[in-house]
Amino acid sequence: MADLEEIFTPLSDYQSNDLKIDKRKAKSTWLRLYAIRVDKSVYIITGGSIKLTQKMQNRGHTMHELKKLESCKNFLIQKGIEDIDDIIEFIEA
């Protein structure tokens, strides 16, 4: 079984691997999953898309998923959630 750290890669080539709250993607041949990494091997999956064309940038369905991804990241930052302990504390509050 693969580790989530191997499956999810940074959404952007310019993104650092050591950020706690960062945008990630998982790719198969035709499926894309989008997630926020909040800790090592802890991800919040925000959505996904099916790859229908060679290039997915600027496609409506992809743009919608990227907006959801950004909204989730902004929510976590706004609530001060930086790791799994913060998530548990937020849920239990």
Order of alpha helices (4+ residues) and beta strands (2+ residues): alpha-beta-beta-beta-beta-alpha-alpha
